[in-house]
Each structure stands twice: as structure tokens, then as C-alpha cells.
Amino acid sequence: MGNIFGKKKRSRVTEQDRAVLQLKQQRDKLKQYQKKITLQLEKERQLAKQLLKDGKKES
């Protein structure tokens, strides 16, 4: 019965593990930012096409 309430071993997070996690988080944030920028550019391209189609050129 002592095993039920015994202390569990802590998993140790090494500096390398932290560095890998940080790199993965940076990668994910960059991918999100890249997707956001790509969508914004596509939106602006569509707007530009529509304005040209309507004959309204912005200066």
C-alpha cells in the first residue's frame, strides 16, 4: 500500500529540451505569421484586381 501514495519520480527537463521547445515555438510562430501575411497579400491582390476591373486606379 505504500506504493500507492509514494512519491512519483520527477521528469527532468534539460537545457537541450528547453532549447528544442523554444525553437519549435519560434517555428510555429513564424509559420502563423507567414500565413497571416500571405492571406493579407492575397486579400490586397484581390482588391487591386477588382479596382482595376472597375477602372478605379488609386494613386
mmCIF file as gemmi writes it, N, C-alpha and C atoms, coordinates in Angstrom:
data_model
loop_
_atom_site.group_PDB
_atom_site.id
_atom_site.type_symbol
_atom_site.label_atom_id
_atom_site.label_alt_id
_atom_site.label_comp_id
_atom_site.label_asym_id
_atom_site.label_entity_id
_atom_site.label_seq_id
_atom_site.pdbx_PDB_ins_code
_atom_site.Cartn_x
_atom_site.Cartn_y
_atom_site.Cartn_z
_atom_site.occupancy
_atom_site.B_iso_or_equiv
_atom_site.pdbx_formal_charge
_atom_site.auth_seq_id
_atom_site.auth_asym_id
_atom_site.pdbx_PDB_model_num
ATOM 1 N N . MET Axp A 1 ? 0.812 -1.194 0 1 0 ? 1 A 1
ATOM 2 C CA . MET Axp A 1 ? 0 0 0 1 0 ? 1 A 1
ATOM 3 C C . MET Axp A 1 ? 0.855 1.256 0 1 0 ? 1 A 1
ATOM 4 N N . GLY Axp A 2 ? 2.088 1.14 0.421 1 0 ? 2 A 1
ATOM 5 C CA . GLY Axp A 2 ? 2.964 2.301 0.431 1 0 ? 2 A 1
ATOM 6 C C . GLY Axp A 2 ? 3.251 2.805 -0.966 1 0 ? 2 A 1
ATOM 7 N N . ASN Axp A 3 ? 3.156 1.923 -1.952 1 0 ? 3 A 1
ATOM 8 C CA . ASN Axp A 3 ? 3.437 2.33 -3.328 1 0 ? 3 A 1
ATOM 9 C C . ASN Axp A 3 ? 2.363 3.244 -3.897 1 0 ? 3 A 1
ATOM 10 N N . ILE Axp A 4 ? 1.167 3.137 -3.399 1 0 ? 4 A 1
ATOM 11 C CA . ILE Axp A 4 ? 0.066 3.953 -3.913 1 0 ? 4 A 1
ATOM 12 C C . ILE Axp A 4 ? 0.294 5.421 -3.611 1 0 ? 4 A 1
ATOM 13 N N . PHE Axp A 5 ? 0.759 5.691 -2.407 1 0 ? 5 A 1
ATOM 14 C CA . PHE Axp A 5 ? 0.937 7.079 -2.003 1 0 ? 5 A 1
ATOM 15 C C . PHE Axp A 5 ? 2.396 7.525 -2.07 1 0 ? 5 A 1
ATOM 16 N N . GLY Axp A 6 ? 3.241 6.718 -2.662 1 0 ? 6 A 1
ATOM 17 C CA . GLY Axp A 6 ? 4.661 7.049 -2.749 1 0 ? 6 A 1
ATOM 18 C C . GLY Axp A 6 ? 4.911 8.21 -3.69 1 0 ? 6 A 1
ATOM 19 N N . LYS Axp A 7 ? 6.081 8.784 -3.566 1 0 ? 7 A 1
ATOM 20 C CA . LYS Axp A 7 ? 6.432 9.919 -4.425 1 0 ? 7 A 1
ATOM 21 C C . LYS Axp A 7 ? 6.687 9.435 -5.845 1 0 ? 7 A 1
ATOM 22 N N . LYS Axp A 8 ? 6.224 10.206 -6.79 1 0 ? 8 A 1
ATOM 23 C CA . LYS Axp A 8 ? 6.483 9.888 -8.194 1 0 ? 8 A 1
ATOM 24 C C . LYS Axp A 8 ? 7.798 10.53 -8.595 1 0 ? 8 A 1
ATOM 25 N N . LYS Axp A 9 ? 8.503 9.882 -9.468 1 0 ? 9 A 1
ATOM 26 C CA . LYS Axp A 9 ? 9.764 10.443 -9.943 1 0 ? 9 A 1
ATOM 27 C C . LYS Axp A 9 ? 9.475 11.639 -10.834 1 0 ? 9 A 1
ATOM 28 N N . ARG Axp A 10 ? 10.213 12.688 -10.626 1 0 ? 10 A 1
ATOM 29 C CA . ARG Axp A 10 ? 10.048 13.877 -11.461 1 0 ? 10 A 1
ATOM 30 C C . ARG Axp A 10 ? 10.801 13.68 -12.766 1 0 ? 10 A 1
ATOM 31 N N . SER Axp A 11 ? 10.171 14.081 -13.84 1 0 ? 11 A 1
ATOM 32 C CA . SER Axp A 11 ? 10.892 14.056 -15.104 1 0 ? 11 A 1
ATOM 33 C C . SER Axp A 11 ? 11.725 15.329 -15.162 1 0 ? 11 A 1
ATOM 34 N N . ARG Axp A 12 ? 12.955 15.192 -15.547 1 0 ? 12 A 1
ATOM 35 C CA . ARG Axp A 12 ? 13.841 16.348 -15.566 1 0 ? 12 A 1
ATOM 36 C C . ARG Axp A 12 ? 13.905 16.912 -16.972 1 0 ? 12 A 1
ATOM 37 N N . VAL Axp A 13 ? 13.731 18.201 -17.05 1 0 ? 13 A 1
ATOM 38 C CA . VAL Axp A 13 ? 13.785 18.887 -18.338 1 0 ? 13 A 1
ATOM 39 C C . VAL Axp A 13 ? 15.176 19.488 -18.463 1 0 ? 13 A 1
ATOM 40 N N . THR Axp A 14 ? 15.89 19.05 -19.468 1 0 ? 14 A 1
ATOM 41 C CA . THR Axp A 14 ? 17.261 19.526 -19.648 1 0 ? 14 A 1
ATOM 42 C C . THR Axp A 14 ? 17.263 20.843 -20.41 1 0 ? 14 A 1
ATOM 43 N N . GLU Axp A 15 ? 18.412 21.49 -20.409 1 0 ? 15 A 1
ATOM 44 C CA . GLU Axp A 15 ? 18.567 22.734 -21.165 1 0 ? 15 A 1
ATOM 45 C C . GLU Axp A 15 ? 18.35 22.476 -22.655 1 0 ? 15 A 1
ATOM 46 N N . GLN Axp A 16 ? 18.787 21.323 -23.117 1 0 ? 16 A 1
ATOM 47 C CA . GLN Axp A 16 ? 18.6 20.977 -24.529 1 0 ? 16 A 1
ATOM 48 C C . GLN Axp A 16 ? 17.112 20.839 -24.841 1 0 ? 16 A 1
ATOM 49 N N . ASP Axp A 17 ? 16.367 20.224 -23.938 1 0 ? 17 A 1
ATOM 50 C CA . ASP Axp A 17 ? 14.921 20.09 -24.129 1 0 ? 17 A 1
ATOM 51 C C . ASP Axp A 17 ? 14.259 21.461 -24.212 1 0 ? 17 A 1
ATOM 52 N N . ARG Axp A 18 ? 14.682 22.374 -23.322 1 0 ? 18 A 1
ATOM 53 C CA . ARG Axp A 18 ? 14.122 23.728 -23.341 1 0 ? 18 A 1
ATOM 54 C C . ARG Axp A 18 ? 14.459 24.431 -24.648 1 0 ? 18 A 1
ATOM 55 N N . ALA Axp A 19 ? 15.701 24.248 -25.116 1 0 ? 19 A 1
ATOM 56 C CA . ALA Axp A 19 ? 16.127 24.893 -26.358 1 0 ? 19 A 1
ATOM 57 C C . ALA Axp A 19 ? 15.327 24.365 -27.544 1 0 ? 19 A 1
ATOM 58 N N . VAL Axp A 20 ? 15.113 23.06 -27.577 1 0 ? 20 A 1
ATOM 59 C CA . VAL Axp A 20 ? 14.34 22.456 -28.666 1 0 ? 20 A 1
ATOM 60 C C . VAL Axp A 20 ? 12.906 22.969 -28.638 1 0 ? 20 A 1
ATOM 61 N N . LEU Axp A 21 ? 12.325 23.042 -27.446 1 0 ? 21 A 1
ATOM 62 C CA . LEU Axp A 21 ? 10.96 23.555 -27.315 1 0 ? 21 A 1
ATOM 63 C C . LEU Axp A 21 ? 10.886 25 -27.79 1 0 ? 21 A 1
ATOM 64 N N . GLN Axp A 22 ? 11.862 25.803 -27.398 1 0 ? 22 A 1
ATOM 65 C CA . GLN Axp A 22 ? 11.879 27.208 -27.807 1 0 ? 22 A 1
ATOM 66 C C . GLN Axp A 22 ? 11.973 27.332 -29.327 1 0 ? 22 A 1
ATOM 67 N N . LEU Axp A 23 ? 12.82 26.524 -29.944 1 0 ? 23 A 1
ATOM 68 C CA . LEU Axp A 23 ? 12.946 26.562 -31.405 1 0 ? 23 A 1
ATOM 69 C C . LEU Axp A 23 ? 11.643 26.156 -32.085 1 0 ? 23 A 1
ATOM 70 N N . LYS Axp A 24 ? 10.993 25.146 -31.554 1 0 ? 24 A 1
ATOM 71 C CA . LYS Axp A 24 ? 9.726 24.706 -32.14 1 0 ? 24 A 1
ATOM 72 C C . LYS Axp A 24 ? 8.65 25.777 -31.994 1 0 ? 24 A 1
ATOM 73 N N . GLN Axp A 25 ? 8.646 26.462 -30.846 1 0 ? 25 A 1
ATOM 74 C CA . GLN Axp A 25 ? 7.675 27.535 -30.653 1 0 ? 25 A 1
ATOM 75 C C . GLN Axp A 25 ? 7.943 28.681 -31.616 1 0 ? 25 A 1
ATOM 76 N N . GLN Axp A 26 ? 9.22 29.011 -31.815 1 0 ? 26 A 1
ATOM 77 C CA . GLN Axp A 26 ? 9.567 30.069 -32.767 1 0 ? 26 A 1
ATOM 78 C C . GLN Axp A 26 ? 9.146 29.68 -34.175 1 0 ? 26 A 1
ATOM 79 N N . ARG Axp A 27 ? 9.387 28.415 -34.534 1 0 ? 27 A 1
ATOM 80 C CA . ARG Axp A 27 ? 8.999 27.93 -35.86 1 0 ? 27 A 1
ATOM 81 C C . ARG Axp A 27 ? 7.495 28.056 -36.057 1 0 ? 27 A 1
ATOM 82 N N . ASP Axp A 28 ? 6.733 27.651 -35.046 1 0 ? 28 A 1
ATOM 83 C CA . ASP Axp A 28 ? 5.279 27.715 -35.145 1 0 ? 28 A 1
ATOM 84 C C . ASP Axp A 28 ? 4.785 29.155 -35.263 1 0 ? 28 A 1
ATOM 85 N N . LYS Axp A 29 ? 5.392 30.061 -34.494 1 0 ? 29 A 1
ATOM 86 C CA . LYS Axp A 29 ? 5.001 31.47 -34.576 1 0 ? 29 A 1
ATOM 87 C C . LYS Axp A 29 ? 5.335 32.045 -35.944 1 0 ? 29 A 1
ATOM 88 N N . LEU Axp A 30 ? 6.487 31.671 -36.492 1 0 ? 30 A 1
ATOM 89 C CA . LEU Axp A 30 ? 6.856 32.145 -37.829 1 0 ? 30 A 1
ATOM 90 C C . LEU Axp A 30 ? 5.886 31.633 -38.886 1 0 ? 30 A 1
ATOM 91 N N . LYS Axp A 31 ? 5.483 30.375 -38.763 1 0 ? 31 A 1
ATOM 92 C CA . LYS Axp A 31 ? 4.521 29.82 -39.72 1 0 ? 31 A 1
ATOM 93 C C . LYS Axp A 31 ? 3.184 30.551 -39.637 1 0 ? 31 A 1
ATOM 94 N N . GLN Axp A 32 ? 2.74 30.853 -38.416 1 0 ? 32 A 1
ATOM 95 C CA . GLN Axp A 32 ? 1.482 31.589 -38.243 1 0 ? 32 A 1
ATOM 96 C C . GLN Axp A 32 ? 1.592 32.979 -38.853 1 0 ? 32 A 1
ATOM 97 N N . TYR Axp A 33 ? 2.719 33.649 -38.615 1 0 ? 33 A 1
ATOM 98 C CA . TYR Axp A 33 ? 2.925 34.996 -39.145 1 0 ? 33 A 1
ATOM 99 C C . TYR Axp A 33 ? 2.979 34.96 -40.672 1 0 ? 33 A 1
ATOM 100 N N . GLN Axp A 34 ? 3.679 33.957 -41.212 1 0 ? 34 A 1
ATOM 101 C CA . GLN Axp A 34 ? 3.787 33.817 -42.66 1 0 ? 34 A 1
ATOM 102 C C . GLN Axp A 34 ? 2.406 33.591 -43.276 1 0 ? 34 A 1
ATOM 103 N N . LYS Axp A 35 ? 1.59 32.773 -42.647 1 0 ? 35 A 1
ATOM 104 C CA . LYS Axp A 35 ? 0.244 32.513 -43.153 1 0 ? 35 A 1
ATOM 105 C C . LYS Axp A 35 ? -0.594 33.786 -43.115 1 0 ? 35 A 1
ATOM 106 N N . LYS Axp A 36 ? -0.465 34.539 -42.018 1 0 ? 36 A 1
ATOM 107 C CA . LYS Axp A 36 ? -1.204 35.794 -41.872 1 0 ? 36 A 1
ATOM 108 C C . LYS Axp A 36 ? -0.82 36.77 -42.98 1 0 ? 36 A 1
ATOM 109 N N . ILE Axp A 37 ? 0.473 36.917 -43.235 1 0 ? 37 A 1
ATOM 110 C CA . ILE Axp A 37 ? 0.96 37.833 -44.268 1 0 ? 37 A 1
ATOM 111 C C . ILE Axp A 37 ? 0.507 37.369 -45.651 1 0 ? 37 A 1
ATOM 112 N N . THR Axp A 38 ? 0.577 36.073 -45.897 1 0 ? 38 A 1
ATOM 113 C CA . THR Axp A 38 ? 0.156 35.531 -47.19 1 0 ? 38 A 1
ATOM 114 C C . THR Axp A 38 ? -1.322 35.808 -47.439 1 0 ? 38 A 1
ATOM 115 N N . LEU Axp A 39 ? -2.145 35.606 -46.427 1 0 ? 39 A 1
ATOM 116 C CA . LEU Axp A 39 ? -3.579 35.871 -46.571 1 0 ? 39 A 1
ATOM 117 C C . LEU Axp A 39 ? -3.841 37.355 -46.805 1 0 ? 39 A 1
ATOM 118 N N . GLN Axp A 40 ? -3.111 38.213 -46.101 1 0 ? 40 A 1
ATOM 119 C CA . GLN Axp A 40 ? -3.273 39.657 -46.27 1 0 ? 40 A 1
ATOM 120 C C . GLN Axp A 40 ? -2.878 40.082 -47.686 1 0 ? 40 A 1
ATOM 121 N N . LEU Axp A 41 ? -1.766 39.529 -48.188 1 0 ? 41 A 1
ATOM 122 C CA . LEU Axp A 41 ? -1.335 39.856 -49.551 1 0 ? 41 A 1
ATOM 123 C C . LEU Axp A 41 ? -2.37 39.41 -50.58 1 0 ? 41 A 1
ATOM 124 N N . GLU Axp A 42 ? -2.906 38.225 -50.384 1 0 ? 42 A 1
ATOM 125 C CA . GLU Axp A 42 ? -3.916 37.716 -51.318 1 0 ? 42 A 1
ATOM 126 C C . GLU Axp A 42 ? -5.157 38.603 -51.298 1 0 ? 42 A 1
ATOM 127 N N . LYS Axp A 43 ? -5.54 39.035 -50.119 1 0 ? 43 A 1
ATOM 128 C CA . LYS Axp A 43 ? -6.696 39.919 -49.98 1 0 ? 43 A 1
ATOM 129 C C . LYS Axp A 43 ? -6.447 41.238 -50.719 1 0 ? 43 A 1
ATOM 130 N N . GLU Axp A 44 ? -5.245 41.793 -50.545 1 0 ? 44 A 1
ATOM 131 C CA . GLU Axp A 44 ? -4.912 43.052 -51.212 1 0 ? 44 A 1
ATOM 132 C C . GLU Axp A 44 ? -4.816 42.881 -52.731 1 0 ? 44 A 1
ATOM 133 N N . ARG Axp A 45 ? -4.317 41.731 -53.183 1 0 ? 45 A 1
ATOM 134 C CA . ARG Axp A 45 ? -4.266 41.466 -54.631 1 0 ? 45 A 1
ATOM 135 C C . ARG Axp A 45 ? -5.666 41.419 -55.226 1 0 ? 45 A 1
ATOM 136 N N . GLN Axp A 46 ? -6.568 40.745 -54.516 1 0 ? 46 A 1
ATOM 137 C CA . GLN Axp A 46 ? -7.941 40.661 -54.996 1 0 ? 46 A 1
ATOM 138 C C . GLN Axp A 46 ? -8.586 42.042 -55.056 1 0 ? 46 A 1
ATOM 139 N N . LEU Axp A 47 ? -8.315 42.863 -54.05 1 0 ? 47 A 1
ATOM 140 C CA . LEU Axp A 47 ? -8.842 44.22 -54.036 1 0 ? 47 A 1
ATOM 141 C C . LEU Axp A 47 ? -8.275 45.02 -55.21 1 0 ? 47 A 1
ATOM 142 N N . ALA Axp A 48 ? -6.974 44.881 -55.459 1 0 ? 48 A 1
ATOM 143 C CA . ALA Axp A 48 ? -6.345 45.599 -56.57 1 0 ? 48 A 1
ATOM 144 C C . ALA Axp A 48 ? -6.936 45.157 -57.908 1 0 ? 48 A 1
ATOM 145 N N . LYS Axp A 49 ? -7.137 43.855 -58.065 1 0 ? 49 A 1
ATOM 146 C CA . LYS Axp A 49 ? -7.74 43.351 -59.303 1 0 ? 49 A 1
ATOM 147 C C . LYS Axp A 49 ? -9.139 43.92 -59.498 1 0 ? 49 A 1
ATOM 148 N N . GLN Axp A 50 ? -9.9 43.953 -58.416 1 0 ? 50 A 1
ATOM 149 C CA . GLN Axp A 50 ? -11.264 44.466 -58.501 1 0 ? 50 A 1
ATOM 150 C C . GLN Axp A 50 ? -11.263 45.947 -58.847 1 0 ? 50 A 1
ATOM 151 N N . LEU Axp A 51 ? -10.361 46.711 -58.238 1 0 ? 51 A 1
ATOM 152 C CA . LEU Axp A 51 ? -10.28 48.142 -58.536 1 0 ? 51 A 1
ATOM 153 C C . LEU Axp A 51 ? -9.876 48.38 -59.988 1 0 ? 51 A 1
ATOM 154 N N . LEU Axp A 52 ? -8.933 47.588 -60.484 1 0 ? 52 A 1
ATOM 155 C CA . LEU Axp A 52 ? -8.532 47.732 -61.886 1 0 ? 52 A 1
ATOM 156 C C . LEU Axp A 52 ? -9.678 47.361 -62.82 1 0 ? 52 A 1
ATOM 157 N N . LYS Axp A 53 ? -10.404 46.32 -62.438 1 0 ? 53 A 1
ATOM 158 C CA . LYS Axp A 53 ? -11.543 45.885 -63.241 1 0 ? 53 A 1
ATOM 159 C C . LYS Axp A 53 ? -12.604 46.983 -63.294 1 0 ? 53 A 1
ATOM 160 N N . ASP Axp A 54 ? -12.804 47.656 -62.173 1 0 ? 54 A 1
ATOM 161 C CA . ASP Axp A 54 ? -13.798 48.726 -62.106 1 0 ? 54 A 1
ATOM 162 C C . ASP Axp A 54 ? -13.274 50.037 -62.688 1 0 ? 54 A 1
ATOM 163 N N . GLY Axp A 55 ? -12 50.061 -63.063 1 0 ? 55 A 1
ATOM 164 C CA . GLY Axp A 55 ? -11.427 51.266 -63.656 1 0 ? 55 A 1
ATOM 165 C C . GLY Axp A 55 ? -11.048 52.324 -62.645 1 0 ? 55 A 1
ATOM 166 N N . LYS Axp A 56 ? -10.889 51.936 -61.412 1 0 ? 56 A 1
ATOM 167 C CA . LYS Axp A 56 ? -10.524 52.896 -60.372 1 0 ? 56 A 1
ATOM 168 C C . LYS Axp A 56 ? -9.08 52.634 -59.95 1 0 ? 56 A 1
ATOM 169 N N . LYS Axp A 57 ? -8.184 53.409 -60.472 1 0 ? 57 A 1
ATOM 170 C CA . LYS Axp A 57 ? -6.785 53.271 -60.079 1 0 ? 57 A 1
ATOM 171 C C . LYS Axp A 57 ? -6.512 54.212 -58.924 1 0 ? 57 A 1
ATOM 172 N N . GLU Axp A 58 ? -5.911 53.664 -57.869 1 0 ? 58 A 1
ATOM 173 C CA . GLU Axp A 58 ? -5.548 54.501 -56.729 1 0 ? 58 A 1
ATOM 174 C C . GLU Axp A 58 ? -4.173 55.095 -56.975 1 0 ? 58 A 1
ATOM 175 N N . SER Axp A 59 ? -3.985 56.333 -56.572 1 0 ? 59 A 1
ATOM 176 C CA . SER Axp A 59 ? -2.693 56.983 -56.759 1 0 ? 59 A 1
ATOM 177 C C . SER Axp A 59 ? -1.814 56.752 -55.57 1 0 ? 59 A 1
